[in-house]
Amino acid sequence: MRSLVLIGHGSHLNGESAGAVYRYAELIRERGLFDEVVEGYWKEEPSLRQVLKTTASTDVTVIPMFISEGYFTETVIPREMGLGHQGPVPPEGVARVLGGKTVRYTLPYGVHSSMADVILERAREALPDLGEEGTPPTALVVLGHGTTRNENSNRVVYENAERLRHSGLFSEVEALFLDEDPKVGLWPERVHAPRVVVVPFFASEGWHTLETIPEDMGLTGAVTEFPENPHGPQTVHYARPVGTHARIAEVILQLAEEARGTGGRGGDEDRLHAQAWAAFMTMARRGMRVGEVLITPQLGMFEVRHALDEGIPGGDLTTTVTPEGLRDQTRRDEGGHHRPVHTLRNLPRGWRAVLSEADLPRAMHALYPAIVEEGYAHQQHALRATPWATTARRQTGIYAKVQKATPEQVEHVAEDVCSGCLRTRLWASEQLPRTFFDGVPGAIPCAEACTYLVAEVREEVSGKRGTGAGHSH
């Protein structure tokens, strides 16, 4: 038995941030090569602290869904997942045994050698006649983000540029960057060929690829003519970012297999995880409420809906029949705002999901990530709470500032943020004698302050937080 975990950054504000990770998880899930494919996030749920609890196998491969090495892949993810590793990840990855699970942590997918092929495919999409006889000399610009904070972040861009320089398809290949030298705005001076194809080495389509890069380069669309550049007239063909290419799924699978090596048949079923879900499914077959949802067995299937929609005819609700459909239906509240914390009491109404028994666990994972595993562990007196002081001491970078927060500041923010959440704050010494496993729908344990609260405390310490939720994270 094998579990694959894809780790994304996520966002407290942007509901589209996790989209690429979801899509690749779905593509890989369809292949059936792993017993399960699970997503985890830094700023969404399940969090990096929770995600290993949600895996069913004792053999887990973790792949950071990042385009390059850097602060998150070398510091944040290993720290938050308890891998006992900091700094550059070796080519063979990092392997640890955590809570009875063998966890293999790999390099980010963007540094895999096959990414040069993905860049080339993006270039061919923009220039279908690339390499054909009679075409004008063509330059390739591999465009990275770059940063002065981590010397490893630009290395993969240079390496891929060098690989493609030897392909013989381009008269010249340049590596340029947004935030470090050589910067993309210098392209007219550095690039000589009359025809130029620009491939953004970015993980997703977003502000940089849609706004910043076109503005810095003077692009007006997919094809832009520059009649009076320093080296003569030039035509720039702007490709889509590499991170959205369907072939990334193949890169992820290659990374996973390389991390596994000769690892044999895989792991066993995680005992506590199996017990938690067996207990949950027993309750679901009788019908139950958990959080804000009602689960009703129906002719061998399960109907899931908002508890406040009980009694409304199914035809009057939007019906979905897949866990992915349910996830997409509930990722925003009724005002259209992103829900990074799923247990906030803002689950939208007006939907129903009709699901098989096999799909119900994944649907619950989409609705309320990790609550089954943590709720059962708490009932069995096996859930360990992490006090605020421990969480704060662990923070680095811009979040190290929360270490200066007074207990009064933390409690002030928690009263605002956590009052709207179903969870009971075990990390703040609140008591939870019973859980939804005991028939109390809203009794859900919170073992550790979430990243949303951490970000809000940072805003409070910085003096930037208003009376409502913060908006700078």
N, C-alpha and C positions, 0 to 999 in steps of 0.2 A: 504494500500500500504506500502511495506517495502523494504528498501535498506540495503544491506550488503556490508561493505567495509572491504577488507583485506589489511592490511598494511605490506609491506615488507621493507627491508633495501635498496635493489637496489645497483647499482654501477655505477660510472662514467666510469669505464674501462671494467668491465666484463659483457658481454652481456648475460651470462648464469645465473647471480645472481638472476634475477627476475623469472626464469623459474618455480620454485616450486610454487610460488604464482599464476602464470598464470594457472598452471595445476589444483590447488585446486579450483580456481575460476571457471574453466570450469566444473569440476566435480559437484560442487554445483549448478552451473547455470543449468545443465542438470536435476537436481532434481525438479526445478520449485517451490521451497519453498519460494523464495524471488522474488519480482518483478524485481529486478536487483542485480547483483553482480559486484562490482567495485573494481579495485585494485588501491592502492596508494603507494608512495615510499618516502623514505628520500632522495635518491640520483638519482631518475629518475622521470619521469612524468607519471601521474599527481602527483605533489608534495603534501606533507602533507598540504601545505598552500592552495592548489587548490582543493583537492579531494572532500571536502564536497559540493563545488559548482557543481560538476558533478553528484550529486545524485538527482534522480527525486522525491523522497519521502520526506516527513517531518518526517518520522520515520526511523532513521539510526542506525544500530549497527556496531561498529568498533571493529575489532579483530586484535590485533598485531600478525603477523605471525613470532613469535620468540619462541625459545625453552625454554627460562627461563626469569624471571624477571631481570631487570637491568637498566642500564643508559638509553637505548633507550625507553624502555616501561614506565619507571617512570619519565623521564625528557624530552627527545627530542620529542617524539610523542605527549604527552599532550600539551607541550609548542607550538609546531608548528601548531597544530590543534586548538589552542585557547581554550582548555578545562578548563583552570583555575585550574589545579591540578598539583601538583608536589609531588613526593615521591611514596611510595608503594601504589599500587592500592588495595582497599579492595576486599574481595571475591565477593561481589555483584556488583563490577564494579563502574564506575563513570557515572552519568547521568547529562547532561547539555542541556539547550535550547539555541541554537546558530542560529541566523538569522532565527528564526521561525521553526527550525528543532529540534526535540528531538533526541539527540545524546547519545547513550549508548556505553561507552568504557569499554571493558572487560580486564581481565587478558590475558596474552599471552597463546596460545593454549598449549604450552609445560607444563604448570603447572596444567593442568586438571588431575583429579584423574584417568581418563581412560587411561592415557598415560602408566600406568603400563601394561595394556593389550597389548598395541602396542609393548612395549619392549619384552613382552613374545612371541608375534607372530614373531618378528624378531629372537628371540632365537630359536623358533621352526623351522623357515625356515633354519637356519644354522645347527640345530640338529633335524631332523624329528623324531628320536626315543626318544626324551626327555620325561622322566617320565615313560617309559616302563620298565617292569620288566627285570632284568638281565643286565641293562646298568650300566656302572661304575659311581661312584659318579661324579657329574658335578657341577662345580662352575660357577657362573654368575658374569661377570664384567660389571657394568653399567659405561660407560666412558663419563664423561662430560668435557667441556672446562675449566671451572673454571676461576676465576679472583680475584685478591686481591682488585679490585676497588669497588666491590659491594657485600655485604655480602649475598644478596638474590640470587645471581646467582647460587650458588651450592646447595641451599636448596632442589630444586626439584629433583636433582639427589639422594641425601640422602633419601628423602621421598619415591621415587620409589624403591630404593634398599631395604628399610625397608618393603614396601608392598610385594615385591617379596620374601623376606626372609621368610615370613609367608606362602608362597604358597606351601611349602613342595616339590617343584620340584628340588631344588638345595641343595647341601650339604653345600654350603656357597655362600654368595653374598657380593661382594665388590663394593664400590663406589670409583673410581679413576679419576684423572683429568690430563689434559695437563699442565695447568698453575698454579696450586696450589697443596699443599699437601693434601692427599697422591698422589704422581705423578704416572703416568701409568708405568714409567720405573721400579717401585718397585714391579711390579706384581709377579715376580718369588718368592720373599720373602714372600709376603702376601697371595698368593693363594696356597692351598695345594692339591686340587683335581687333579686327573690324567687327567680329561677332563675339558676344560674351554671354555665357549662361551662368546665372547666379543661383546656387543651391544653399538655402539656409540650413545650417546644421543645428536645428532647434527641435525640441521634443514635440511641439504642438503648434497649431495655428493660433495666433494671439496678437496681442498689442504690438510686439516687436516685429513680427512677420507682416502684419497688415498695415502698421502705421510707421514705426520707427525706421525700419530698413528702407521702405520706399521713399520716405522723406529724406533720409541721409544720402541716398543714391540719386535722387531726382527722378524716380520711376513714376510713371503714370498708369501702368497696367502690366499685363503679362509680357508685353513687348513695348519697348520704349526706344525711340530713335534719338541719337545725340549727333547732330550734323557737324558740330564745331568743337569736338574734344581735342585735347593737346596732340594726340597721335592720329588725328583724322576722324572721319565719321565712324560712329560705332552704334551697333544695335544690341540692346541688352534684353535677354530673355530671362524672365524671373520665374524660377521653379517653386514648387510647393516644398514645405519643410520635410526633412527626412523622417522625422518622428511620427508622421501620420501615414507613412507608407505601409501597406498591408504586409510587406515582407518582414517588418519588424517582428511579427509573430514567429517567423522562422529563426530570427536572431535570438529571441528569447529562449526558444527550445534548444538551440545549439548551446547557449550558455548553461542551461539547466543540465543537459547531458554531460557537458564538460565538467561541471561541478560534481556530478555524481560519480564520474569516472567508472571504476569497476565496483561500484557500491552494491552490487547484488540485487536481490529481489525487492528491496525497499523495506519499509518498516511495518510495524503492527498497528492495529487500531488502538488509539489512545484510550485507555480505560475510563478515565474520569469524563472525557468528552463523550464517549459512548453512553455512559450511565446518565449523563445530563440530558442527552437527547432522547434516550429511551423513556426517561421520566416525563419529559415534555410531551412526547408523542402520545403517551398514555393519557395524559390530561386532554390533549387536543382531540383525541378520538371520542371523548365524552362531551366536548364543547367547553370552551374556556374564554376568559378575558385576560388579557395581559397588556399593561400599559393602556393605550387608548384604543386598542383593537379588540374585535370580537372574532373568535375562530369557531366555526360551526361545521361539524361533519355532515356531508351530503352525498349519499349514494357512493361511498368509496372515495369521494373527493373531499376537499375542504374549501369552504368559503371564508375569506378574510375580508373584513370591512371595518370602518370606523365604528366604534361602539355606539356613538350618537346617531348613527344611521340605521340602528337596529329597527326592523319593522318596515323600512322603506322597500318597496318592490325592487327586485334586482334590475328590472328593465329601466328604472329611473336613475340608475347609477352607471357610471362608466366602468365597463367590465374589462379586465385583463386576465390572461390565462398563463402568464409566465412570471417567474421571479424578477426578470429584467423589466417587464412591463410595470410591475408593482413598484420596483425601485424608482423608475422614472416618474411614476404617478405621485410619489410621495417625497421627492427630493426638495420640493418647494412648498412653502406654506400657502394658505389661501390668498395671500397678498402677492404671491409670486417671488417671495424672498427665499434664498438658499437656506437649507437646514443642515448646517455642519454637525450639529449635535442632535442625534435622532430622538433622544428621549425628552427634548423640550416639548412642552404641552402645546404644540402648534401643528400637529398632524392634520393635513387637509382632509376634508370630507368629500363625499360625492363619488366614491369609487368602490369597487369590489373586485377581489381576485378569486378565481376559481382554480384550485391547484391540486395536483396529485400529491400523494403522500411523499413521493420522492422529492418533489419540488418545495414542499412546505418548509423544510429547514433552511434552504437557501433564501426563500422569501422572508423568513424571520430574520435571517442575517442582513437582508436589505433593509427591513423595517427597523429593527433594534439590534444592531451588531453587538455580539458578545454577551447579551444579557442572559441567555440560557446558560452558557458556561459559567458566568460569574454568579448568577443567581443560585445555581445548583451548588457551586463551590461554597457559597456563603451558608446555604442550608446545611451543608456537611461540615461546617466550621473549618473549611480549607481555604477560604479567601483571605489573603493578607492585605490589609490596608496600608497605604503609603502616606504618612503624614505630609502636610504641606511643606514643612521645613526640608524634608528629604527631596521632594519634587523641586523646590526652589534651588537647592544646592546643586542639583544636577544640570541646571540650565546654563547655557553658554551663549556667546554671540550677543545679539540684541536683547535676548531674554534674560541674560545674567542680571539685569537690573532688578528683576523681581526679588532677588535676594535681599534687597534693601527695604522691601515692603514690611510695614509693621503689622502685627496681628490685627489691629483695628482696620487697616486698609484692606487686608485680605478679606476680612469678614464683611466689610462694607460692600465690596465688589461681589462677594458670594451671595449676599442677600439680594442683590439685583439680578445676577445671572442665574444662580442656582434655584431661586424661588420659582422660576418657570420650568424647572426640570422635574421629571418623575423620580429621579434617583435620590437615594438617601446618602448623605455624605459620611461614609464610614471614615474617610480620611480626616474629617473634622470631629471625630469621636461621637457622631450621631449614632443612635441605636436603631437597629432594624431586626426586631425579634422574629418577624415572619416575612416571607417573600411571596411572589406570585405563585410559586410552587405550593404554597399553603393556602391558595385561594384569595390572596389579596392582590388585585390586578396592578395597582400602582406601586407595589413594594419591590423596588429594584435597587440593588446595592450599587454604590459608587465607591470603588476602592481607591481611586486616586484623582486628584484635580485634573480636569481635561485641559487640552491645549488652548481651548477657547477661553477658559478662565485665566490661564497663565497669561495669555495675550492681553486680557482685560486688566489684570493686575499690573502688567507693564505699563499700560496706558495710564492707570491711576498713579503709579509712582512717577511717571513722566509729567503728570499734571495735564494730560491731554484728554482725559476721559470726561465725557459729558454726563448728563443724568441718565441717558439710555445706554445701549450697547455701543462699544467703540467701533470705529470704522476704518482704522488704519492697519488692519491685518486681515 
